[in-house]
Amino acid sequence: MKELSLTQQEADSLAANLENTGYEKVERKQYHRFSKGRADATYIHYSLNIIRSTVNTEAETIIKKAFGEPNGKASDSQDDRYSSWFFNGYVGKKGSSVY
């Protein structure tokens, strides 16, 4: 899988695109959450190392256009629900949980 990079400018642009398509932004301690409802959420971590998005959503499509197919996985219990993009070379040995 290819290694991706995410700059603050790219993260800001992605956030603006999500907000422009109707996603509501909620700032949390470790990430920004963009949501259109309970089953449609995207997380951009402040570290700029991880983006997670609910599969089969408009947000996932936006992120795929910007960064291509997901290059990692969520934990086994969440992998079918979230697409994961890692920007630090990590691909998820066992995966990692969404907060």
C-alpha positions, 0 to 999 in steps of 0.5 A: 500500500502506498504511503500518503501525506496530509498537510494542514492545508489539505486537511483544511481544504478537505474540511471545507469540502465536507462542510460545503456538502452539508457535514456538520463539524464538531471539534473534539480533543483529538479530532474533528468529526464531520457528520450528517447523522449517526451512520455518516461520520468522518474523523480527521485527527489533529495529528494529521495521521489518520482520516476515517470515514463511514463506508458508502457515504458522500464523505468517503467519496470526497476523500477517495477523490483526494487520496485514493483508496483507503490504505489501512484498516480499522479494528476488526470490529469496525473495519466493515464500517469505516474506511481508513487512510493513514498518513504516517506509514502505519497500515493497522497491524490489528487496526485501531479504534475510532474514539 
